[in-house]
Amino acid sequence: MNENKAIETIYKGCKFRSRLEARWAVFFDNCNADWEYEPEGYDLGNGIYYLPDFLIRNVDGRVGGDLYVEVKGVMTEKDMHKIKLFSGYKEIKKTFEGGYSSHIEIKNKTLILGNIPKGDSMYDIDNELSNVGYDYMNGFNIYPFNFELIDGDYYLAHLGINKNGRFELFGDDYNYLIDRDDERTLYAYHRALQERFERK
């Protein structure tokens, strides 16, 4: 049994269940993201209820709209089941003579976030993201910082601010990252890590 308890944290008058969630809120603010904390709970059926950590509205880039965000320092099997169920992840296969084709359908675009990456440059942060974004989270079949539960594409998602000053998830390729404002994105990561929160 884990005896470490998350520290409730107040930021901008909002009480977060953990310091990590509050730090991501700081990051989102510094990327001009339109976020809401724990916007609404959902009944997923069979006695399973789910409350997403964040809803971010009007995300730029390939996400193109609203995005749910789940912050997990540690993933459990129960967490993984709820998140996948909520996202509505489903592989659709169509058979035809000689083979089949398939595509992924996602009902609720969901991004899983782990710990905030650290580094002195965006190169350092991108490398740290790459080290976790293509690996099972805590041994479970779910990937943090990945487009998997957004559009079914198994590629790293780089969070940041674009050159138009808006929050975006960038693909894991120079052709996407060229549109990121690296200086402001690096500042957002540093602010999130350095924030001193008010005491309860």
Secondary structure by P-SEA (a helix, b strand, c coil): cccbbbbbccccccccccaaaaaaaaaaaaaccccccccccccccccbbbbbcbbbcccccccccbbbbbbbccccaaaaaaaaaaacbbbbbbbccccbbbbbbbccbbbbbccccccccaaaaaaaaaacccccccccccccccccccccccbbbbbcccccccccccccccccccccaaaaaaaaaaaaaacccccc
